[in-house]
């Protein structure tokens, strides 16, 4: 009898403890909601930055004093996280009322580059180019001129090795572009200016996006002319605040291939781009390669 009473009490205590555990609110892991938001977007980290940065800003407020330590654990050895989180800490349209943390952003850029140092695959090399460009601009803003020049040299070295790496040149404001272009470089420059910038009918923009192929949401292939022709066509474009191409002009390449490239470029779509919280038109180029 005593054994039954003892077992009954033990079961009762167990059920009580279980109910207490279930009654406790479940504390979510830092940045878990951000990860869910990234996974929910077809383009992942390249998706809607307004949504991602909003979630990040809310998590920053929730974590309070624990924010920086939790953040460094979260980004860990993921270079792509380093890249976008560095932007969320510094660009005004991603802050959503939070204070800019440019020095922390600079630290994260340096860590991201260290993670990519020995990697040679295309995505890693392209991401390191992007890191070096934004790192050059941010370092110059912080008055770290020697570091800024070093980052620009590394970026220009990649561009000198292979102009195709220009596809990873990050979008930036014209002011940031002038800041980057104004930095001296020991590397023989591959021009980062857009071709055809002086076209009279080209819509005015505040944002220069470089080569835009990798940023397109939809990039239809051009039709191939019946005649035997091959080569590369560079099309200068402007897309509007909704991501729709509103202007396209072939700037180089075989004449026969220019119209098909322009027609394809006009059908491309891009994620809308915000600068200082305002949707902006973006200029850039699309490169089409016709191979028989």
C-alpha positions as CSV (number, residue, x, y, z in Angstrom):
1,X,0.0,0.0,0.0
2,X,2.8,2.4,0.9
3,X,4.5,1.6,-2.4
4,X,1.3,2.4,-4.3
5,X,0.9,5.7,-2.4
6,X,4.6,6.6,-3.1
7,X,4.3,5.7,-6.8
8,X,1.1,7.7,-7.0
9,X,2.7,10.8,-5.5
10,X,5.7,10.3,-7.8
11,X,3.5,10.2,-10.9
12,X,1.6,13.3,-9.6
13,X,4.8,15.2,-9.1
14,X,6.0,14.2,-12.6
15,X,2.7,15.4,-14.2
16,X,2.9,18.6,-12.3
17,X,6.5,19.2,-13.4
18,X,5.6,18.4,-17.0
19,X,2.7,20.9,-16.9
20,X,5.0,23.6,-15.4
21,X,7.5,23.0,-18.2
22,X,4.8,23.3,-20.9
23,X,3.5,26.4,-19.2
24,X,6.8,28.1,-19.5
25,X,7.2,30.3,-22.6
26,X,9.6,28.9,-25.2
27,X,12.5,31.2,-25.7
28,X,13.5,31.3,-29.3
29,X,17.1,31.2,-30.4
30,X,18.6,34.5,-31.4
31,X,17.9,35.4,-35.1
32,X,15.7,32.3,-35.6
33,X,12.9,34.4,-37.1
34,X,15.5,36.0,-39.4
35,X,16.6,32.5,-40.6
36,X,12.9,31.6,-41.2
37,X,12.4,34.7,-43.2
38,X,15.5,34.0,-45.3
39,X,14.4,30.4,-46.0
40,X,10.9,31.6,-47.0
41,X,12.2,33.8,-49.8
42,X,13.1,32.0,-53.1
43,X,16.2,34.2,-53.5
44,X,17.3,33.7,-49.9
45,X,19.6,36.5,-48.7
46,X,19.3,38.1,-52.1
47,X,15.5,38.5,-51.6
48,X,13.5,41.4,-50.2
49,X,16.0,43.3,-48.0
50,X,13.3,45.5,-46.6
51,X,11.6,42.5,-45.0
52,X,14.9,40.9,-43.9
53,X,16.3,44.1,-42.4
54,X,13.0,44.8,-40.6
55,X,13.2,41.4,-38.9
56,X,16.9,42.0,-38.1
57,X,16.2,45.4,-36.5
58,X,13.4,43.9,-34.3
59,X,15.7,41.2,-33.1
60,X,18.4,43.7,-32.4
61,X,16.0,45.5,-30.1
62,X,14.8,42.3,-28.4
63,X,18.3,41.1,-27.6
64,X,19.4,44.5,-26.1
65,X,22.8,44.2,-24.4
66,X,23.2,40.6,-25.6
67,X,22.9,41.7,-29.3
68,X,26.6,41.9,-30.3
69,X,27.7,38.7,-28.6
70,X,24.6,36.8,-30.0
71,X,25.2,38.3,-33.5
72,X,28.8,37.1,-33.7
73,X,27.7,33.6,-32.7
74,X,25.0,33.7,-35.3
75,X,27.1,34.7,-38.3
76,X,29.9,32.3,-37.2
77,X,31.6,30.9,-40.3
78,X,29.0,31.9,-42.8
79,X,30.5,34.5,-45.2
80,X,27.1,35.4,-46.8
81,X,25.7,36.2,-43.4
82,X,28.7,38.4,-42.8
83,X,28.1,40.3,-46.0
84,X,24.4,41.1,-45.5
85,X,24.6,41.7,-41.7
86,X,27.4,44.2,-42.3
87,X,25.0,46.1,-44.6
88,X,22.1,45.9,-42.1
89,X,24.3,47.5,-39.5
90,X,25.4,50.5,-41.6
91,X,23.0,51.4,-44.5
92,X,20.4,54.0,-43.4
93,X,17.5,52.3,-45.2
94,X,18.2,49.0,-43.3
95,X,18.4,50.5,-39.8
96,X,14.7,51.0,-39.2
97,X,15.3,53.5,-36.4
98,X,18.3,51.7,-34.9
99,X,21.7,53.5,-34.5
100,X,24.3,52.9,-37.3
101,X,27.2,50.7,-36.2
102,X,29.8,51.3,-38.9
103,X,32.8,50.1,-36.8
104,X,31.0,46.8,-36.1
105,X,30.1,46.6,-39.7
106,X,33.8,47.1,-40.7
107,X,34.8,44.3,-38.3
108,X,32.3,41.9,-39.8
109,X,33.6,42.8,-43.3
110,X,37.1,41.9,-42.3
111,X,36.0,38.6,-40.7
112,X,34.0,37.8,-43.8
113,X,37.1,38.3,-46.0
114,X,39.2,36.1,-43.7
115,X,36.6,33.3,-44.1
116,X,37.0,33.5,-47.9
117,X,40.8,33.9,-48.1
118,X,41.7,30.4,-49.3
119,X,38.5,29.7,-51.4
120,X,38.7,29.7,-55.2
121,X,35.2,28.8,-56.3
122,X,33.3,31.5,-58.3
123,X,30.8,32.4,-55.6
124,X,33.5,32.9,-53.0
125,X,35.7,34.9,-55.3
126,X,32.7,37.1,-56.3
127,X,31.7,37.6,-52.7
128,X,35.2,38.6,-51.7
129,X,35.1,41.2,-54.5
130,X,31.9,42.6,-53.1
131,X,33.3,42.6,-49.6
132,X,36.4,44.5,-50.8
133,X,34.4,47.2,-52.6
134,X,32.0,47.9,-49.7
135,X,35.0,47.6,-47.3
136,X,36.9,50.2,-49.3
137,X,34.0,52.7,-49.2
138,X,33.2,52.1,-45.5
139,X,36.9,52.3,-44.5
140,X,37.2,55.7,-46.3
141,X,34.1,57.0,-44.5
142,X,35.6,56.0,-41.2
143,X,38.9,57.8,-42.1
144,X,40.8,54.6,-42.5
145,X,42.4,55.6,-45.8
146,X,45.2,53.0,-45.9
147,X,42.7,50.2,-45.3
148,X,40.4,51.7,-47.9
149,X,43.2,51.7,-50.5
150,X,44.1,48.1,-49.6
151,X,40.5,46.9,-50.2
152,X,40.3,48.8,-53.4
153,X,43.5,47.2,-54.7
154,X,42.2,43.7,-53.8
155,X,38.9,44.5,-55.7
156,X,40.7,45.9,-58.7
157,X,43.1,43.0,-58.8
158,X,40.1,40.7,-59.2
159,X,38.7,42.8,-62.0
160,X,42.0,42.9,-63.8
161,X,42.2,39.1,-63.6
162,X,38.8,38.6,-65.2
163,X,36.4,41.4,-66.2
164,X,33.5,38.9,-65.6
165,X,34.0,39.4,-61.9
166,X,32.3,42.8,-62.5
167,X,29.0,40.9,-62.1
168,X,29.7,40.9,-58.4
169,X,30.4,44.7,-58.2
170,X,27.8,45.8,-55.6
171,X,25.1,48.4,-56.2
172,X,25.8,51.7,-54.5
173,X,24.8,55.4,-54.6
174,X,26.5,57.7,-57.0
175,X,28.2,59.4,-54.0
176,X,29.6,56.1,-52.8
177,X,30.7,55.3,-56.4
178,X,32.6,58.6,-56.5
179,X,34.2,57.8,-53.2
180,X,35.4,54.4,-54.5
181,X,36.6,55.7,-57.8
182,X,38.4,58.5,-56.0
183,X,40.6,56.1,-54.1
184,X,44.1,55.6,-55.6
185,X,44.9,52.1,-56.8
186,X,48.2,50.4,-57.6
187,X,46.4,48.0,-60.0
188,X,45.9,49.0,-63.6
189,X,42.2,49.8,-63.5
190,X,39.4,48.0,-65.2
191,X,36.9,50.8,-65.6
192,X,33.9,50.4,-63.3
193,X,32.0,53.1,-65.0
194,X,28.9,52.2,-67.0
195,X,29.1,52.3,-70.8
196,X,26.7,54.6,-72.5
197,X,26.2,56.9,-69.4
198,X,26.0,59.9,-71.6
199,X,23.0,58.7,-73.7
200,X,20.7,61.7,-74.1
201,X,17.5,59.8,-73.5
202,X,18.7,57.7,-70.6
203,X,16.6,58.3,-67.5
204,X,18.4,60.0,-64.6
205,X,19.4,57.7,-61.7
206,X,21.1,58.1,-58.3
207,X,22.2,54.4,-58.1
208,X,24.8,52.7,-60.2
209,X,24.5,48.9,-60.1
210,X,27.4,47.7,-62.3
211,X,26.8,44.4,-64.1
212,X,23.3,43.3,-63.2
213,X,23.0,39.8,-64.6
214,X,23.4,38.0,-61.2
215,X,20.8,40.3,-59.6
216,X,18.0,39.7,-62.0
217,X,14.8,38.0,-60.7
218,X,13.9,37.1,-64.3
219,X,16.5,37.2,-67.1
220,X,15.0,35.9,-70.4
221,X,17.5,34.6,-73.0
222,X,17.6,36.6,-76.3
223,X,16.4,35.0,-79.5
224,X,19.1,33.9,-81.8
225,X,19.1,35.4,-85.3
226,X,19.0,33.0,-88.2
227,X,22.3,34.2,-89.6
228,X,25.5,32.7,-88.3
229,X,26.7,35.2,-85.7
230,X,28.4,35.1,-82.3
231,X,29.9,37.5,-79.8
232,X,29.2,39.5,-76.7
233,X,26.7,42.3,-76.4
234,X,26.7,44.8,-73.6
235,X,23.3,46.5,-73.0
236,X,23.1,49.5,-70.8
237,X,19.8,49.5,-68.9
238,X,17.7,51.4,-66.3
239,X,15.1,49.7,-64.2
240,X,12.5,51.6,-62.3
241,X,11.2,51.6,-58.7
242,X,9.2,48.4,-59.3
243,X,12.1,46.5,-60.8
244,X,10.9,46.8,-64.4
245,X,13.4,47.7,-67.2
246,X,12.3,51.1,-68.6
247,X,15.3,51.8,-70.9
248,X,17.8,49.6,-72.7
249,X,20.5,50.4,-75.2
250,X,23.1,48.1,-76.8
251,X,26.4,49.8,-76.4
252,X,28.8,47.3,-78.0
253,X,28.8,44.0,-79.8
254,X,28.0,42.6,-83.3
255,X,25.3,44.7,-84.9
256,X,23.2,41.7,-85.8
257,X,23.0,40.7,-82.2
258,X,22.3,44.0,-80.6
259,X,18.5,44.2,-81.2
260,X,17.8,40.6,-79.8
261,X,19.9,41.5,-76.7
262,X,18.0,44.8,-76.2
263,X,14.7,43.0,-76.6
264,X,15.7,40.4,-74.0
265,X,17.0,43.1,-71.6
266,X,13.6,45.0,-71.7
267,X,11.9,41.8,-70.4
268,X,14.2,41.4,-67.4
269,X,13.0,42.2,-63.9
270,X,14.9,43.0,-60.7
271,X,14.2,43.3,-57.0
272,X,13.2,47.0,-56.2
273,X,16.1,48.9,-54.7
274,X,15.9,51.4,-51.8
275,X,18.3,54.1,-51.0
276,X,17.9,56.0,-47.7
277,X,14.4,54.5,-47.3
278,X,13.3,55.6,-50.8
279,X,12.7,53.4,-53.8
280,X,15.1,54.4,-56.6
281,X,15.7,53.7,-60.3
282,X,18.9,51.8,-60.9
283,X,21.3,52.0,-63.9
284,X,23.6,49.2,-64.9
285,X,24.5,46.8,-67.7
286,X,23.5,43.3,-68.8
287,X,26.0,41.2,-70.8
288,X,24.8,38.6,-73.3
289,X,27.1,36.1,-74.9
290,X,25.9,34.5,-78.2
291,X,27.8,31.3,-79.0
292,X,27.2,29.0,-81.9
